[in-house]
Amino acid sequence: MQQFTIIRLGHQGDGIAEGPVFAPRTLPGEVVSGQLDGKVLTDIRIDMPSDDRVKPPCPHYKSCGGCALQHASDAFVADFKVGVVRQALDAQGIAADIRGIHTSPPRSRRRATLAARRTKKGVLVGFHARASDTITEIPECHLLTPDLLAARPAIADLAMAGASRKGAMAVTVTQSDQGLDLLVRGGKPLDGPLQITLAAIADRHDLARLTWEDEVIVTRRNPEQTFGAARVTPPPGAFLQATQDSEARLLSAVKEATQGASRIIDLFAGCGTFALPLAQTAEVHAVEGDRAMTAALDKGWRHATGLKRVTVEARDLFRNPIIAEDLAGFDAAVIDPPRAGAETQTEQLAAAQIPRIAFVSCNPVTFARDAKTLIAAGYCLDWVQVVDQFRWSAHVELAASFTLSHMALNEE
C-alpha cells in the first residue's frame, strides 16, 4: 500500500495527487492509501477524510459507475463545478459574472441509457460499473425518475427476447407525456417472429413507443414532449435535456438573454427546446443538422396555437455554417452546440454583429474558446449561469448572455 495526499479534483471528478496519481472518489486534502496501477490508485482506503466527505445516499454507489461525486457534500460539488467554469474562462483571460449554480434535484433524470445482458440465471439491467463491462442493477437509483426505474422489468423482458449472449444491449429510456419511449441498440437482428414478440412486450408493459435499432416496432401513443405551448414527438433517440428542472432553468436564461428580440435564430435547435417557447414572443428560424428533428419541430409548431412564425432548416452547421451575410436581420441568436463547441459558426456570429446572443454549452472549455471569439469582436459577456443537470457527476453545463458593447453602453 502506498499513501498519497489528494491535491485537487480533475475535470472527470477523480482526486489527483502528485505524480500525477489519479484516485477515484477522493477529495482534496484527503490522505489515502492504495495499490498503484500505472497512474491510477486502486483498492483505496481513506486514511484522513475531508470535512466535505459525506455518506453516499444511494446504496448502489460503490458498485455503480453512474455517479462520481456522491461522496462529496452538495456545497463542495457546487463550488467545484462553478470552479471548472471559472478556470476555463480564466485560461482564456475572460472575467465574468458567474451567477452561481442551479442543481437538479435527485430522482429527476427523465432520460437515460441502461445496459441489459442475458445471463445463465436470467437478465441484468442497470448501469455499467466504472471502466468495466460489469452491469450493476439499480433498483433504488437516486438519479432516475420513478417512471424510468419502473421500466426495468420491460427492459428485462426485451433482453430475454432479443439480447445476444455475446454482449449487452443499450436501451435508451425517455419519459414522455404519454409514457415510456424505448430505443434498443445492440440486440439480435430483427426478423418476423422477434418483431411479433417485441410488439407483445410493448403492449404488456404499456410502452408508448418501442424502437429496435432504426426500426419502430410499435407506436401505441405518440411519446410527446412539451416545449412551451407546443407538443412535439421527437424521433427515437433524439436529444432531450436530461431533466425538466434544468431545461426550465436553461430556458429561463435563454429568454432573459434574448429579451426584447423580435426575430431570433436558434442554432443546433434540436426538436425545439428553446425555439418553440421563444416563438410565444418572437419569430424564430430553427436550424438543426438532423432532418427528422427539424420535421418534428415543424409539426409541433404547426399544431400549436398562439405562436409566432417558426421556420426550420436542416443543415450541418459544422460543415456548412450560416455565414454572416445570411444572419443579417436577426436581432438575437441562440446557440447550443455539442461538446466540441461551434468554433466556425461562432466566428460567423461574431462577424454578423447580432445584438444579443444566448449561448448554452455542455463544455466550459469549448465555451470559453468561443466566448473569446465573441469578446474579440466587440461583445460583452454579461453573465454566466452554471447548471448542474447531471447531479453527482463531473459534468457541467451553462447558459450565458452576450451583448454588443455599444448596445450595453446605450442601455446603461
N, C-alpha and C positions, 0 to 999 in steps of 0.2 A: 504493500500500500504506500502511495506517495501522497504528500499533503501539499495543498495549494491554497492561496488566498485569492478569492474572486475580486477582480478589479472593476469590471463593468459588465453590462449585457451587450451582446451583439444584436444586430438587427433581426436575427432569427429567434431571439429570446434566450439563447444559451448564455450562461455565465462564461466569462473569459478571464483566465489567469495569465501570468507572464509566460511567454513561450513562443506563440500563444498556445494555451491549452483550453479546449472547449469543454465545459462541464454543463450538460443539460440540467435544467430545473434547479439551478442555484441562483443566488442573488449577490449583488455587490456587497463586499465586506465580510462575506462568509468564509470561514476556514473549512475546507472539505478534504476528504481523503478518497482515494480510489485507485483503480488499475489503469495505467496509461496505455491506450491502444492507438499508437501513432500520435495524433494531436488531440484525441478525444479521451476524456476521463470516463471510465465505466465503473460499475459497482460502487456508486458514490455513497459516501457516508458524510453527513453534516456534523462536523465537529464543533463548530461555533455558528449557530444560526443568526441570521439577520433579524432585527426587530420587525422588518416588513414581511417576514415569513408567516404564513397562515396555514391552517389545515385546509386542504382542498375540499370543496363541498361535494364533489362528485365521487362516488365510490369506485368509478372506473378509471380514475385519473392516472394511477400508476402504470396500468397496462395499456391504456388507450392513447393513440397518437393524435387525437382530435384537438387537444388543448396543450399549450406550452407554458402558461403562466398562472395556473390556478393556485400555485403555491405562494403567490405574491399578493399582498393587500391591494384592494381596489385603488387606493391612493397612489401606491407605488406604480401600478400599471399605467394609471392616468399620466403621472409625471414622466414615465418612460416614453410613452407614445408621443406626448407633446414634445419631449426632448428629441425624439427621432426627427420630427418635422423641423424643429429649430436648428438642429445640426445640419440638415440638408440645405436649409436656407443660408445658414452661416457659411457653408462651404462655397456658396455662390456669391457671398458678400451681400446678402439681402437681409435687411432689417424688416421685421413685420410685426404687426399687432396680432398676436395669436390669442384668440378669444377663450381658449381653454378646450375642453373635450366633452363631447356628448357620447355616453356609453349606452349601448342597447342592453336591456335587462336580460337576466337568464331566461332560458326556455323560450326564446323569441326567434330562433332561426327557422324560417319558413321554406328554405331550400337547402338541400344537402345531397351529397353523393355518398351512398353507403356501399360497402363491399358485401358480396354474398358468395359463399362457396359451399358446395356439397361435400360432405364428409361420409365416412363409413357409418357414422351413427345418425346422420341427419343433415342439418344445414346450419352454417354460421352466418349471422347477419350483424354487421356493425362497422366500426372504423378500423383501419389498419393500425397496428402498434407502430411506434416511432421507428422509421427507417427499416421496416420489416414487412414481409408478406403475411404475417400472422394477423388474423382478424379477431378483434376484441368485441364481444357482444356488449350492448349498451342499453339495457332495459331501463336504467334510471338516469339517462343522459341529461345533463343540466343545460345543454345548448339548444336542443331541438324543441319545437313546439310539441304539445301533446299529440296533435294530429300527425306530425311526422313520425313520432315514436310509434304511433298506432299502425303505421304502415309496415312494421317489421314482419307480422305474420303473412301479409300479402307478398312481401319480397321473398320470404322463405318458401312459399308455395311456387313462386316464379322460378326460384333457383332449383327446387326439386324437379320441376318440369323441364327446365331449359338450360341449366348450367352444366358446363363440362367439368369433369373431374380434374382436368389439366390446369385450370386457372379460375380466378374469381371473376364474377360479374361485377360491373359498376352500375349501380342503379341510382339515377338522379331523381329525387323525390321533391316535388314542388307542391306547396299548399295553395290551392286556388279558392276562389269564392264558391265553387261548386264541388269541391272535394279534391282528392289527391290526383296528381298528374305524374305518371311514372315513365321514365325513359331508361331502357335497359341496353347496355352495351357489353359485349364480351360473352354472350350466350351462344348456344348452338345455332347453326344455320336454320333459318325459318323454312318449314315445309307445311303442307296442309294440315296434318294431324297436330303438329305443335301449335299452329295458329288457332285451331279449334280449342285446344287445351288452355291456351293463354287467354282467349276471349272468355272462357268459363271462369277462370280465376279472377279476371277483372270484374265479372258480374258478381261473383261470390263475395268479393271484398268491396264492392260498391265503388270501384275506381272511376274517376271522371274520364280519364284517358290513359291508354297504355300504348307505348311505342316500343318496338323491338328493333334496335339499330335504327334504320331510316324508314321503317315500315310502321305506320299507325295500325295497330291491331284492332282497336275499338275506341270510339269516342261516344261514351254514354251520355255525357254532358260536356258542353264546351268549358274547359278549365280557364275561366276568365280572371283577369287581374283588373283592379280598379285604379285608374290614373285620372285623378280629378273627377270630371263629370263623365268620363268615357270608360267603357268596359272593353278590354282587349283580350283576345285569345292568342297568347304567344305561341309560336311554333314550338314543337318539342325541344326541350333543352335550351331554349333561348335564355339570354342573360336576364337576370332579375336581381334587384338589390336583395341581399340576404335576409334582412329584417324589415318589416314595415316601419318600425320605430326609427331606424336610421334613414330609411328612404324619406320619411316625413321631415327629418332634420335637414337632410341634404336639399330637399325641395324648398324648404323654408329659406335656406341660404341662397339658393339659385334665384328665388323670387325677389329676395332683397337686393341681390346684385344686379338684377335686370329691371328693377322697379322703374316705371315710367316709360319703358320702351313700348313702341307700337308695332315694330317689325323685328322679329328675333330669328336668328338661325341657330339650330340645335345640331351640333356636330357629334357623331357617334351617338345617335339618338336612341338606339335600341328599339324597343316597342312603344316608346312614348312616355317613359317615366317622367321626364320633365316637359317635353313638348306639349303633351295634351293638357296638363294643368295650366301651363303658361298661356294656352290658347283661350283661356277664360277672359284674358285682358289684352292679348296681342295676337297679330298674325304670326304664324310660325312656319318656317321651312325646315323640315327634319331630314337629316342626311345620315344614312347608315349603310354599311357595306353588305349586310345580309338582306337579300331581296324579300325573303319570307317575313322578316321582321318589319320591313317597311310596309309590306302588304297588310300585316296585322294592325300596324299603327293607323294606316289609312282607313281600314274598315272600322276601327274603333272610333275614329273621328266622324266618319260618315253616319254612324248610327247614334252619335251623341247629339244632344241639343244644347243650345246656348253657347256654343263655342265659335270663336272667330276662325277664319280660314287657316287650314293646315295643309301644306303641300309636302310631298315626300320625294326623296331621291335616293335610289340605291347606287352607292358609289364607294369605291375603295379609297379612303382618304389617305392611306399611306402611299399607294402608287399614283393616285390621281387627286391630290389635294385641291380644294377650291381656291382659285387664285384671287389675289387682292381685288382685281377689277370686278370679279363676279360677286364679291362681298359688299360692294357699294350699295347703299340703300338700306342696309340693316343698321338699326341703332343699338342692337345688343346681340351678343353671341353667347351660347352655352357650349362648352366643350367638355366631354367626359371620356377621355381616351383610355385604352387598355394600359397595362403596367409599363409598356415601352414608352408611353407618352405620345406626343404628337409634334415632333420637332419641326417637320416641314410645314405642316398645317399651321402651327403657331407662328412661323415666320410670315406666312401669308396673312394671318390675322393681324399681326403687328403692322405689316405694310398697309393693310386696309384702313387702319385707324378707326375701327369701330369704337364708338364712345364707351360702351360698357361690355365687360367680359366676365361671365361666371365660369370659373374653372373648377371642375370636380376631378379628383385624382385618387388612385389607389396606390400610388408610389411616390412618396415625398421626394425621392432623388430626381426622378424624371420631371416631376412638377417644378422643382427648384430650377432645373436647367431651362425649362420652357418659360418659367416666370422671368428669368434673367433676360430672355429674348424680348419679352413684352416690356420690361422696365427700360431696356436699352432703346426701345422705340418710342418712349415717352409716356408709358403707363405708370400709374401709381398702384402699388399693391395695398389696397385699403385695409383688408383684414383676412385672416385665415381661421376657419373653423375646423378643428380636428374632430373626427367622428370615429368612434370605436365600434364598428359594426360587427367585427368578428371578436367577440368577447373572449378573453383568456388566451388569445393568440398574439403573435407579434405583429400581425397585420395592422396597417394604419391607413385610414382614408381621411380626406379633407375636402373642403369646399373653400373657394377664395373669390374675392371680388377685385377686379381691376377696372380702373377708370383712367381715361386720358388725363394727363397732368393739367392741361389748360381747363378741362372740364371741372376737375376737383377744385382748382383755384377759383373758378367762377362761382361754384356752389358755396365756397367759404365766404 
